[in-house]
Amino acid sequence: MSNRTKRFMLSEEEIPHYWYNIQADMINKPMPLLHPGTKQPLKPEDLYPIFAKELSRQELNQKDAWIEIPEEVRELYKNYRCTPLVRAYGLEKELGTPAHIYFKNESVSPVGSHKLNSAIAQAYYCKKEGVTNITTETGAGQWGAALSYAAKAFGLELAVYMVKISYEQKPYRRSIMQTFGAQVTASPSMSTRAGKDILTAHPNYQGSLGTAISEAIELATTTPNCKYTLGSVLSHVTLHQTVIGLEAEKQMQMTGEYPDMVIGCFGGGSNFGGISFPFMRHNILEGKKTRFIAAEPASCPKLTRGKFQYDFGDEAGYTPLLPMFTLGHNFAPANIHAGGLRYHGAGVIVSQLLKDGLMEAVDIEQLDSFEAGCLFAQTEGIIPAPESCHAIAAAIQEANKCKESGEEKVILFNLSGHGLIDMVSYDKYLSGDLVNYSLSDEDIADNLEKIGDLV
Ligand SMILES: *Cc1c(COP(=O)(O)O)cnc(C)c1O
């Protein structure tokens, strides 16, 4: 008992030198992204007006399984990587489960979440091609905080559109972004056409990621030498996040075990894909049987109850058309406290994998997520982000199934962030002010009907 290892770490040299691009190994590749005007398959050049060129090429790369991590990016990774892989002995004991539960702790990054893994890469590629200004959107503020730090590290000016409800619920994330030197605007704002349109139609609109994305893209495409960046959903974002799973793969080797299940919470898919894809590679190439489980909020259930179709990534329809599981780009999610999971669609890679049965999805009610988060905090000493609580709840469900069946399964989940700046949400939960939000099948069908077939 006393000699058991709890944390598994890697040396600096063992931090990955390559990201893993699962598109190269997928048997059914994701369907093409379509140009919103011509409806023709997108070429990298079509994305250059919005994104840095190298990121545009990564987005559509279905050939190269390994993409080298630039040395400048790896240097910044070394400030906080590798992140620990931890055996959750405290949680196991509390649950009385025979399962072995491990978590990868991405909350140790300087900004408190996994988002920095892609923020550093995106800021680097923008700087490298001579871009001076970047824009983005942020929900709960985790992505905005990560990008603010990364932009400063590479000397870029950053403008962030922050979803209004989060701007008000999470004022300290705004302060963090401003401390790093970013300009932050509540979205919808009157500073863009997309913002004005929605505010005049719905004056009390509390904002959504979809609207904030429209505003940030509009600013980028109307400002010289300015590019847009995105914190989730897109394939290049998930590519950068595979550093999580590649490290975890080496760390799991140190434990002498291999995961039977890999679990991640799900907003657009970047932390889930980041921890899963390096392990899924072995399912695809060597026939391993690991299960991959995405945990999404019951109030925003695109994977479990959405429809697979072409849809826009944003509210105004500025993005390419993406083949994905979606609730409709006009979907206004309930004001749950896991702001980072309030997005209508899923990335194209995970959408294809789900369609092909290579992964599963579960939905978690808001109250269950916080209950799981509190149990984790009390047994492991880390207060998880409200988003991460969804992964914990799914891991606990699986560990409880092992208790019933007596199976000693190995469960790995990603702790995508800590919740120390989300204590207002915990306060509300503890004082009984949080509720579950139910969504009827009719609501979902009506919403999808409104957008219709876009292709
Ligand atoms: C943004 C965020 C998420 C959701 O985004 P994904 O791209 O699905 O990973 C999850 N957890 C935390 C802590 C986040 O900040």
The ligand as an SDF file (V2000), in Angstrom:
LIG
                    3D

 15 15  0  0  0  0  0  0  0  0999 V2000
  -13.3770   24.2420  -23.5990 C   0  0  0  0  0  0  0  0  0  0  0  0
  -13.3570   23.2220  -22.5750 C   0  0  0  0  0  0  0  0  0  0  0  0
  -13.9510   21.9670  -22.7950 C   0  0  0  0  0  0  0  0  0  0  0  0
  -14.7260   21.6170  -24.0440 C   0  0  0  0  0  0  0  0  0  0  0  0
  -14.0620   21.7200  -25.2330 O   0  0  0  0  0  0  0  0  0  0  0  0
  -13.5840   20.4710  -26.0920 P   0  0  0  0  0  0  0  0  0  0  0  0
  -13.0360   21.0510  -27.3230 O   0  0  0  0  0  0  0  0  0  0  0  0
  -14.7440   19.5810  -26.3130 O   0  0  0  0  0  0  0  0  0  0  0  0
  -12.5170   19.8190  -25.2890 O   0  0  0  0  0  0  0  0  0  0  0  0
  -13.8490   21.0260  -21.8010 C   0  0  0  0  0  0  0  0  0  0  0  0
  -13.2310   21.2790  -20.6370 N   0  0  0  0  0  0  0  0  0  0  0  0
  -12.6450   22.4740  -20.3920 C   0  0  0  0  0  0  0  0  0  0  0  0
  -11.9870   22.6980  -19.0820 C   0  0  0  0  0  0  0  0  0  0  0  0
  -12.6940   23.4710  -21.3500 C   0  0  0  0  0  0  0  0  0  0  0  0
  -12.1160   24.6410  -21.1100 O   0  0  0  0  0  0  0  0  0  0  0  0
  1  2  1  0
  2  3  1  0
  2 14  2  0
  3  4  1  0
  3 10  2  0
  4  5  1  0
  5  6  1  0
  6  7  2  0
  6  8  1  0
  6  9  1  0
 10 11  1  0
 11 12  2  0
 12 13  1  0
 12 14  1  0
 14 15  1  0
M  END
$$$$
